């Protein structure tokens, strides 16, 4: 059995760790509320943007935007992997990276060329260790999503899809369900699907249009559709980033609360062992004193 001094040192060490986890829990709880508000505020915009893009895309029969064209054969696939910059958020990153690894093995088995865009330090490090072809990456995004920081790293993927060198673009991210639950997601980004999948996994179809009809475009259909499609993709990337940040803070708060609770349990157990050790030492000293007195 360890001595009293060693047990006291262990208790002090766990207490110091508990102070850190408790502080991180409080910081994450403060950031979580703001992140969830931003995420919920932008959800209706993205959904309405999808309906507008689908409606306008179906209206013109002469011009077909490249983002809506589905390739007959898929030879090259691009994947945008969105993770966090920091750890200590439970299995948030592990779940999404496990999904990426499994999908990567399937793509390689099918003979497809795979390119990656890493958003977040954890994903960039994982893809580097995996030996994947990372065409661009961005890290240290902070606690507030900024779409202008993502446009540059994502531009090679969108340009490659328009030129035809990339046939499909997938997005791996984490959807926010509630504070206790975050869901890893894999969705098709390009070509733009005909169904809208909410961050919670609900599928909603665009409003169907019948008959031959069109708009009067100003300045022209190509410029307008290009702008609408780009804006929709940017809105989707922004929303996914906001969902990921809200999920990160929620997962970190839960993980740090669990760590603090475990620290309290360990301290209680060590305190009990310390009391038993101290009582045994006192009993032994009393026995020695009584024995010495009896011998005299």
C-alpha positions in Angstrom: 0.0 0.0 0.0 1.3 3.5 -0.9 2.4 5.8 1.9 0.4 8.7 3.2 2.6 11.2 1.4 2.2 9.5 -2.0 -1.5 9.4 -1.6 -1.7 13.1 -0.6 0.4 14.0 -3.8 -2.1 12.0 -5.9 -5.0 13.7 -4.4 -3.5 17.1 -5.0 -2.6 16.2 -8.6 -6.2 15.1 -9.3 -7.6 18.3 -7.7 -5.4 20.4 -10.0 -6.7 18.5 -13.0 -10.3 19.0 -11.8 -9.8 22.7 -11.6 -8.7 22.7 -15.3 -11.5 20.5 -16.5 -14.1 22.6 -14.5 -12.8 25.8 -16.0 -12.9 24.3 -19.6 -16.4 23.1 -18.9 -17.6 26.6 -18.0 -15.8 28.2 -21.0 -17.3 25.7 -23.4 -20.8 26.3 -21.9 -20.4 30.0 -22.5 -19.3 29.6 -26.1 -21.9 26.8 -26.8 -24.9 29.2 -26.3 -23.6 31.7 -28.9 -22.6 28.9 -31.3 -26.0 27.3 -31.1 -27.7 30.6 -31.7 -25.7 31.3 -34.8 -26.3 27.8 -36.1 -30.1 27.9 -35.6 -30.4 31.4 -37.1 -28.8 30.3 -40.4 -30.7 27.0 -40.9 -33.9 28.6 -42.4 -31.7 30.6 -44.8 -29.9 27.6 -46.2 -33.2 25.6 -46.6 -34.9 28.5 -48.4 -31.7 29.0 -50.5 -31.9 25.4 -51.7 -35.6 25.8 -52.8 -34.7 29.0 -54.7 -31.7 27.4 -56.4 -33.8 24.3 -57.4 -36.7 26.4 -58.6 -34.5 28.7 -60.7 -32.4 25.8 -62.1 -35.5 24.0 -63.4 -36.9 27.1 -65.0 -34.5 27.7 -67.8 -34.3 24.9 -70.4 -31.5 26.3 -72.5 -28.7 26.7 -70.0 -27.7 23.9 -67.6 -25.4 24.9 -64.8 -22.4 22.6 -64.3 -23.2 22.1 -60.6 -26.4 20.4 -61.6 -24.9 18.0 -64.2 -24.5 14.5 -63.1 -21.5 12.6 -64.7 -22.2 9.2 -66.2 -18.9 7.8 -65.0 -17.2 8.8 -61.8 -13.4 8.6 -62.0 -12.3 11.3 -59.6 -13.9 12.2 -56.3 -13.2 15.2 -54.0 -14.1 15.2 -50.3 -14.3 18.2 -47.9 -13.5 16.9 -44.4 -14.5 19.3 -41.6 -13.2 18.7 -38.1 -12.1 20.8 -35.1 -8.8 22.6 -34.5 -8.7 21.5 -30.8 -9.3 18.2 -29.0 -10.9 17.3 -25.7 -14.3 17.1 -27.3 -15.1 13.4 -26.8 -15.5 11.3 -29.9 -16.5 14.1 -32.2 -13.5 14.0 -34.5 -13.0 10.2 -34.1 -16.4 9.4 -35.4 -16.2 11.6 -38.5 -12.6 10.5 -39.3 -13.6 6.8 -39.0 -16.3 7.5 -41.5 -13.8 9.2 -43.9 -11.4 6.3 -43.6 -14.1 3.7 -44.4 -15.3 5.7 -47.4 -11.8 6.2 -48.6 -11.2 2.4 -48.6 -14.3 1.9 -50.7 -13.3 4.6 -53.2 -9.9 3.1 -53.6 -11.3 -0.4 -54.0 -13.5 1.0 -56.8 -10.5 2.4 -58.6 -11.4 6.1 -58.1 -8.9 9.0 -57.6 -9.6 10.8 -54.4 -8.7 14.4 -53.4 -9.2 16.0 -50.1 -9.8 19.5 -48.6 -9.1 19.5 -44.9 -10.9 22.1 -42.7 -9.7 21.9 -39.2 -6.4 20.9 -37.6 -7.5 17.4 -36.5 -8.6 16.4 -40.0 -5.5 17.8 -41.7 -3.3 15.8 -39.4 -5.3 12.6 -39.9 -5.3 12.9 -43.7 -1.5 13.6 -43.6 -0.9 10.5 -41.6 -3.2 8.5 -43.9 -1.1 9.6 -46.9 -4.2 11.1 -48.7 -3.9 13.6 -51.5 -4.7 16.9 -49.7 -5.0 19.7 -52.3 -5.7 22.4 -49.7 -6.4 22.9 -46.1 -7.4 25.6 -43.6 -6.9 25.6 -39.8 -7.4 28.0 -36.8 -10.8 29.2 -37.8 -11.6 30.5 -34.3 -15.0 30.3 -32.6 -17.0 32.4 -35.2 -17.5 31.0 -38.8 -16.2 33.2 -41.6 -17.0 32.0 -45.1 -14.4 34.2 -46.7 -11.6 32.0 -45.1 -13.1 28.9 -46.8 -13.5 30.2 -50.3 -9.8 30.1 -51.2 -9.2 26.5 -50.1 -12.5 25.3 -51.7 -11.9 27.0 -55.0 -9.7 24.3 -56.5 -12.4 21.7 -56.0 -15.2 23.8 -57.5 -13.0 24.8 -60.5 -12.0 21.2 -61.0 -15.7 20.1 -61.0 -16.5 22.8 -63.6 -13.6 21.8 -65.8 -14.5 18.1 -65.5 -11.4 16.8 -63.7 -13.6 16.1 -60.6 -16.8 14.2 -61.0 -18.3 14.3 -57.5 -17.7 16.3 -54.3 -18.6 15.0 -50.9 -18.8 16.7 -47.6 -18.0 15.1 -44.3 -19.0 17.0 -41.2 -20.9 16.8 -37.9 -24.5 17.8 -37.6 -25.9 19.3 -34.4 -28.9 17.4 -33.0 -28.9 18.6 -29.4 -26.5 19.3 -26.6 -26.0 15.6 -25.8 -26.0 14.3 -29.4 -24.0 15.2 -32.5 -24.4 13.2 -35.7 -21.5 12.4 -38.2 -22.7 13.1 -41.7 -21.6 12.3 -45.2 -23.5 14.1 -48.0 -23.1 14.8 -51.7 -22.2 18.4 -52.3 -21.8 18.4 -56.1 -23.7 17.7 -58.2 -26.4 19.5 -56.2 -28.9 16.8 -55.2 -32.6 17.1 -55.8 -33.3 16.5 -52.1 -32.4 18.6 -49.1 -31.0 16.8 -46.1 -31.3 18.7 -42.8 -28.4 18.6 -40.3 -30.6 16.3 -38.2 -31.0 13.8 -41.1 -34.5 14.7 -42.3 -35.0 14.6 -46.1 -37.0 17.3 -47.8 -37.7 17.4 -51.5 -37.8 20.5 -53.6 -41.1 21.7 -54.9 -41.9 20.0 -58.2 -42.6 22.2 -61.2 -44.7 21.0 -64.2 -45.0 22.4 -67.7 -42.8 24.5 -69.8 -42.1 27.9 -68.2 -39.3 30.3 -67.8 -38.2 33.7 -66.4 -37.1 36.9 -68.0 -33.5 37.1 -66.8 -31.5 40.3 -66.2 -28.7 40.5 -67.1 -28.9 36.9 -68.5 -29.6 33.4 -67.4 -26.0 32.3 -67.1 -24.8 35.1 -64.9 -27.8 34.8 -62.7 -27.7 31.0 -62.3 -23.9 31.1 -61.7 -24.5 33.6 -58.9 -27.3 31.7 -57.3 -25.5 28.3 -57.4 -22.3 29.8 -55.9 -24.3 31.5 -53.2 -26.1 28.3 -52.3 -22.8 26.3 -52.0 -21.3 29.1 -49.9 -24.4 29.1 -47.7 -24.2 25.3 -47.3 -20.5 25.4 -46.3 -21.2 28.2 -43.8 -24.0 26.3 -42.3 -21.9 23.1 -42.0 -19.1 25.1 -40.3 -21.6 26.7 -37.9 -23.0 23.2 -37.1 -19.6 21.8 -36.5 -18.6 24.7 -34.1 -21.9 24.2 -32.1 -21.2 20.5 -32.0 -17.6 21.1 -30.8 -18.6 23.3 -27.9 -21.4 21.0 -26.8 -19.3 17.9 -27.0 -16.4 19.6 -25.1 -18.7 20.8 -22.4 -20.1 17.3 -21.9 -16.7 15.7 -22.0 -15.2 18.2 -19.5 -18.2 17.7 -17.1 -17.7 14.0 -17.3 -14.0 14.5 -16.6 -14.7 16.7 -13.6 -17.2 14.1 -12.2 -14.6 11.3 -12.7 -12.0 13.5 -10.9 -14.4 13.9 -7.9 -14.9 10.1 -7.8 -11.2 9.5 -7.9 -10.6 12.0 -5.1 -13.2 10.4 -2.9 -11.6 7.0 -3.4 -8.1 8.3 -2.7 -9.3 10.1 0.4 -10.8 6.9 1.7 -7.5 5.0 1.0 -5.6 7.9 2.7 -7.8 7.7 5.8 -7.4 3.9 6.0 -3.6 4.2 5.7 -3.4 7.0 8.3 -5.6 5.0 10.7 -3.4 1.9 10.2 -0.3 4.0 10.9 -1.8 5.4 14.1 -2.9 1.9 15.3 0.6 0.6 14.7 2.2 3.4 16.7 -0.2 2.8 19.6 0.5 -0.9 19.5 4.2 -0.2 19.6 3.8 2.2 22.5 1.7 -0.3 24.5 4.1 -3.1 23.7 7.1 -1.0 24.8 5.4 0.0 28.1 4.5 -3.6 28.8 8.1 -4.7 28.2 9.4 -2.1 30.7 
